[in-house]
Amino acid sequence: MGRVYNFSAGPAVLPEEVLREAAEEMLDYRGFGMSVMEMSHRSGMFRDIMEQAEQDLRELMGIPDHYRVLFIQGGGHVQFAMVPMNLMKHKVADYIITGQWAKKAYQEAKCYGDARVIASSEDMNFSYIPDCSDLPIDSEADYVYVCLNNTIYGTAYPELPNTKGKPLVADVSSCFLSAPLDVEAFGVVWGGVQKNIGPAGMAIAIVREDLIGDCLQGTPTMLKYSTYSEHASLYNTPPCYNIYICGKVFQWLKKLGGLEAIKARNEKKAKLLYDFLDQSKLFQNPVRKTDRSLMNVTFVTGDPALDQRFVGEAEQAGLLNLKGHRTVGGMRASIYNAMPIEGVERLVAFMRAFEEREG
Ligand SMILES: Cc1ncc(COP(=O)(O)O)c(C=O)c1O
């Protein structure tokens, strides 16, 4: 079987070019006679890989010098805890709940202080982003927390919330590097890498320098942002191979023309799918139009049995992992950076043919 079109929400499709390069370098990385997986993390070869990765990420996102780039083991859920442990100095934080991942982050923060919900879209199964122009932000709040792209529901913030001067902390796991982002608008930008950047099990946190260093008492060494910041993410053995693949994806993005170019590509792909959904009589997108995600597109027929048949038949046609999350039902196509436009064209053609047959 050749490569399929993989619409998984994560771990997800990676650029074929990156995978081929990694395969070529598997046994002998650039004449060093070993795989990156076998290298000492203290070796010059690996340090070069890591430094290049950070430099490329800084360049891609335009990360200012007063922000630190931290490569942290453990994925998203570890950040749900690290954020309050490192930032909740006054033991108060405000959370905007736009889905399961924001809610889980909020529930974790409650273990460390007074986490409050200041807005939520749970009343309509998270199908929209609440108005964030004038929120009841606590004067004592250490930060305001958002999940910028809601993987399960297919929503994204059309604009950033007004935090009234408080640091904004954002989970960007499912929209990482999908479009330019004004890093300076945030105190912390963090994302698990397993959707748009690399293998699962690691997060990258971009943290404003002045927010580092004043963590809650009892915070374990490996959960302090300062440990990563002071040791260039090399305090212990980092997820070396993971960082190497992320670095390759950064290079791939640079070759494509950077984040403006990938944004244009992503918009084109998403438009193909949303335009089809908007005229379809069989499939509907349950999300408020202004709040649609570029990365995760949800759709339903309204008939669970028909949805199930669609997913099964799509799989037979080489279009994989289109089943929606159980809390939304129906289908979800995750069309991350590495999904080629041909994959979306094939999906739309398949949906059109299915509708003609079933409609
Ligand atoms: C937006 C978002 N945040 C956090 C997570 C949780 O990440 P992890 O499974 O790495 O803990 C996910 C997982 O899919 C996600 O989509």
The ligand as an SDF file (V2000), in Angstrom:
LIG
                    3D

 16 16  0  0  0  0  0  0  0  0999 V2000
   -5.3000   21.9390   21.2210 C   0  0  0  0  0  0  0  0  0  0  0  0
   -4.8000   20.7650   22.0150 C   0  0  0  0  0  0  0  0  0  0  0  0
   -4.2200   20.9710   23.2100 N   0  0  0  0  0  0  0  0  0  0  0  0
   -3.7580   19.9460   23.9470 C   0  0  0  0  0  0  0  0  0  0  0  0
   -3.8570   18.6420   23.5360 C   0  0  0  0  0  0  0  0  0  0  0  0
   -3.3300   17.5310   24.4160 C   0  0  0  0  0  0  0  0  0  0  0  0
   -2.0670   17.1580   23.9890 O   0  0  0  0  0  0  0  0  0  0  0  0
   -1.3100   15.8290   24.5270 P   0  0  0  0  0  0  0  0  0  0  0  0
   -2.1190   14.6720   24.0320 O   0  0  0  0  0  0  0  0  0  0  0  0
    0.0410   15.9480   23.8790 O   0  0  0  0  0  0  0  0  0  0  0  0
   -1.2410   15.9050   25.9880 O   0  0  0  0  0  0  0  0  0  0  0  0
   -4.4360   18.3840   22.2950 C   0  0  0  0  0  0  0  0  0  0  0  0
   -4.4810   16.9770   21.8530 C   0  0  0  0  0  0  0  0  0  0  0  0
   -4.8700   16.5380   20.8680 O   0  0  0  0  0  0  0  0  0  0  0  0
   -4.9170   19.4660   21.5060 C   0  0  0  0  0  0  0  0  0  0  0  0
   -5.5060   19.2590   20.3200 O   0  0  0  0  0  0  0  0  0  0  0  0
  1  2  1  0
  2  3  1  0
  2 15  2  0
  3  4  2  0
  4  5  1  0
  5  6  1  0
  5 12  2  0
  6  7  1  0
  7  8  1  0
  8  9  2  0
  8 10  1  0
  8 11  1  0
 12 13  1  0
 12 15  1  0
 13 14  2  0
 15 16  1  0
M  END
$$$$
